[in-house]
Amino acid sequence: LDRVVDNRKATAAMASGQSSEGLEPLAKKLMDSCAALVNASNTPSLDAHAKKNIIGNAKNAAMATSSLVSAAKATADTLKDNDLERSRAMLNHAQNVANATAKLVNLSKNAAACQPSPKVETTKAQKDMVNAVDHLLDSSHGISTVPSLDLGLLSPAAEALLGAARAIVHTTNKLLDVAKPVVQGSKDPSSMNAMSNAVKSVTGGIQALMT
């Protein structure tokens, strides 16, 4: 199943015209989007257009973060067997990137709500984000990173593929949960019925992914 999802992700990447150069392009996009967000948040006069600009840049930053963190996690997974310590370090740095960007986005939302934070606080949040990204890139140096998806560049067809892949992950996790009582010997009809429905959901998801 993981192989099917990975193959479909690669297909989605090709369909949307993306490259698979690793973390650096995604990191650059995140830093660029955060810089635009900070500039928009520091606009002296926050009229309706400026607020809309902040919200748009906040969305871009959030999507760029998701793309980078997902790629970093996928790369870290490939290191589990041979270099667990480095894998954990990458995951930790990826989480720091997510936390730092989330703080920056929250500060920008305050600005859009006419409750701007001190400029020094926004500047510090941006610096923390950049440092977190730098640490993440350092931890991935020399590693062949897995092909990654830039969510901001996905075509409608590619988004559909990724959505189907996510649905399979969700239904498979649910199947594992509801199957536990049955595996442990339960003959409860409700547990059996729940597992049967979960199996149907996974099967339907796989069929949707392959079509």
C-alpha positions as CSV (number, residue, x, y, z in Angstrom):
1,L,0.0,0.0,0.0
2,D,2.8,2.4,0.9
3,R,4.4,1.7,-2.5
4,V,1.1,2.4,-4.3
5,V,0.8,5.7,-2.5
6,D,4.4,6.7,-3.1
7,N,4.0,5.9,-6.8
8,R,0.9,7.9,-7.1
9,K,2.6,10.8,-5.3
10,A,5.4,10.7,-7.9
11,T,2.8,10.6,-10.7
12,A,1.1,13.7,-9.1
13,A,4.4,15.5,-9.0
14,M,5.1,14.8,-12.7
15,A,1.5,15.7,-13.6
16,S,1.9,19.1,-12.0
17,G,5.3,19.8,-13.6
18,Q,7.3,19.6,-10.3
19,S,10.9,18.6,-9.8
20,S,12.2,16.3,-7.1
21,E,15.4,18.2,-6.1
22,G,15.0,17.6,-2.4
23,L,14.4,20.0,0.5
24,E,16.2,23.1,-0.7
25,P,13.6,24.4,-3.2
26,L,10.8,23.8,-0.7
27,A,12.8,25.6,2.0
28,K,13.4,28.5,-0.3
29,K,9.8,28.8,-1.1
30,L,8.9,28.7,2.6
31,M,11.4,31.5,3.4
32,D,10.2,33.6,0.5
33,S,6.6,33.2,1.5
34,C,7.3,34.1,5.1
35,A,9.3,37.1,4.1
36,A,6.3,38.3,2.0
37,L,4.0,37.6,5.0
38,V,6.2,39.7,7.3
39,N,6.2,42.6,4.8
40,A,2.4,42.4,4.4
41,S,2.0,42.3,8.2
42,N,4.1,45.4,8.6
43,T,2.1,47.5,6.2
44,P,1.4,50.8,8.0
45,S,-2.2,51.1,6.8
46,L,-4.2,47.9,7.1
47,D,-7.1,48.5,4.7
48,A,-9.2,45.7,3.3
49,H,-6.7,45.0,0.5
50,A,-3.8,44.8,2.9
51,K,-5.7,42.4,5.2
52,K,-6.5,40.2,2.2
53,N,-2.9,40.2,1.3
54,I,-1.9,39.1,4.7
55,I,-4.4,36.2,4.6
56,G,-3.2,35.1,1.2
57,N,0.5,35.2,2.3
58,A,-0.4,33.3,5.5
59,K,-2.0,30.6,3.4
60,N,1.0,30.4,1.1
61,A,3.3,30.1,4.2
62,A,1.2,27.3,5.7
63,M,1.2,25.3,2.4
64,A,4.9,25.8,2.0
65,T,5.5,24.6,5.5
66,S,3.3,21.5,4.9
67,S,5.3,20.7,1.8
68,L,8.7,21.1,3.4
69,V,7.8,19.2,6.6
70,S,6.2,16.4,4.7
71,A,9.2,16.0,2.5
72,A,11.5,16.1,5.6
73,K,9.5,13.4,7.4
74,A,9.5,11.2,4.4
75,T,13.3,11.5,4.1
76,A,13.7,10.9,7.8
77,D,11.7,7.7,7.5
78,T,14.3,6.3,5.0
79,L,17.0,6.7,7.7
80,K,15.3,4.8,10.5
81,D,17.1,1.5,9.9
82,N,20.6,2.8,9.3
83,D,20.8,6.1,11.2
84,L,18.0,6.4,13.8
85,E,19.7,9.3,15.6
86,R,19.9,11.4,12.4
87,S,16.3,10.5,11.5
88,R,15.1,11.7,14.9
89,A,17.2,14.9,14.5
90,M,15.5,15.6,11.2
91,L,12.1,15.0,12.6
92,N,12.9,17.3,15.5
93,H,14.1,20.1,13.2
94,A,11.0,19.6,11.0
95,Q,8.8,20.1,14.0
96,N,10.7,23.2,14.9
97,V,10.1,24.6,11.4
98,A,6.4,23.9,11.8
99,N,6.2,25.5,15.2
100,A,8.2,28.6,14.2
101,T,6.1,29.2,11.1
102,A,2.9,28.6,13.0
103,K,3.9,31.4,15.4
104,L,4.7,33.7,12.5
105,V,1.4,33.0,10.9
106,N,-0.5,33.6,14.2
107,L,1.3,37.0,14.6
108,S,0.2,37.9,11.0
109,K,-3.4,36.9,11.8
110,N,-3.3,39.3,14.7
111,A,-2.2,42.1,12.4
112,A,-5.1,41.2,10.0
113,A,-7.4,41.5,13.0
114,C,-6.1,45.0,13.7
115,Q,-4.2,43.7,16.7
116,P,-0.6,43.9,15.4
117,S,2.2,42.6,17.5
118,P,5.4,44.7,18.0
119,K,7.6,44.6,14.9
120,V,10.5,43.2,17.0
121,E,8.3,40.2,17.9
122,T,7.5,39.5,14.2
123,T,11.2,39.9,13.3
124,K,12.2,37.4,15.9
125,A,9.6,34.9,14.8
126,Q,10.9,35.2,11.2
127,K,14.5,34.7,12.4
128,D,13.5,31.7,14.5
129,M,11.9,30.2,11.4
130,V,15.0,30.8,9.2
131,N,17.2,29.2,11.9
132,A,14.9,26.2,12.1
133,V,15.0,25.8,8.3
134,D,18.8,26.1,8.3
135,H,19.1,23.4,11.0
136,L,16.8,21.1,9.0
137,L,18.8,21.6,5.8
138,D,22.0,20.9,7.7
139,S,20.6,17.7,9.1
140,S,19.7,16.5,5.6
141,H,23.1,17.4,4.0
142,G,24.4,14.5,2.0
143,I,21.1,12.6,2.1
144,S,19.3,11.6,-1.1
145,T,15.9,13.2,-0.2
146,V,12.8,11.5,-1.5
147,P,10.8,13.2,-4.3
148,S,8.5,15.8,-2.6
149,L,5.3,17.4,-3.5
150,D,4.9,21.2,-3.5
151,L,1.3,21.5,-2.5
152,G,1.1,25.0,-3.9
153,L,1.8,23.8,-7.5
154,L,-0.5,20.9,-7.7
155,S,-3.0,20.7,-10.6
156,P,-6.6,19.7,-9.9
157,A,-5.8,16.2,-11.2
158,A,-2.8,16.0,-8.9
159,E,-4.8,17.2,-5.9
160,A,-7.3,14.5,-6.6
161,L,-4.6,11.9,-6.6
162,L,-3.1,13.1,-3.4
163,G,-6.6,13.3,-1.8
164,A,-7.2,9.7,-2.7
165,A,-3.9,8.7,-1.2
166,R,-4.6,10.5,2.0
167,A,-8.0,8.9,2.2
168,I,-6.4,5.4,2.0
169,V,-4.0,6.3,4.8
170,H,-7.0,7.5,6.9
171,T,-9.1,4.4,6.2
172,T,-6.2,2.1,6.8
173,N,-5.5,3.6,10.2
174,K,-9.1,3.2,11.1
175,L,-9.0,-0.4,9.9
176,L,-6.1,-1.1,12.2
177,D,-7.9,0.4,15.1
178,V,-11.2,-1.5,14.7
179,A,-9.4,-4.8,13.9
180,K,-7.6,-4.9,17.2
181,P,-10.5,-6.5,19.2
182,V,-11.1,-9.0,16.5
183,V,-7.4,-9.9,16.3
184,Q,-7.4,-10.4,20.1
185,G,-10.2,-12.9,19.8
186,S,-13.4,-10.8,20.1
187,K,-16.5,-12.3,18.5
188,D,-18.6,-9.2,19.2
189,P,-20.9,-8.6,16.2
190,S,-20.3,-4.8,16.4
191,S,-16.5,-5.3,16.2
192,M,-16.9,-7.7,13.3
193,N,-19.2,-5.3,11.5
194,A,-16.9,-2.3,12.1
195,M,-13.9,-4.2,10.7
196,S,-15.9,-5.4,7.6
197,N,-17.0,-1.8,6.9
198,A,-13.4,-0.6,7.4
199,V,-12.1,-3.2,4.9
200,K,-14.7,-2.0,2.4
201,S,-13.5,1.6,2.9
202,V,-9.9,0.7,2.3
203,T,-10.8,-1.4,-0.8
204,G,-12.9,1.5,-2.2
205,G,-10.1,3.9,-1.5
206,I,-7.6,1.8,-3.4
207,Q,-9.9,1.5,-6.3
208,A,-10.4,5.2,-6.4
209,L,-6.6,5.8,-6.3
210,M,-6.0,3.4,-9.2
211,T,-8.7,4.9,-11.4
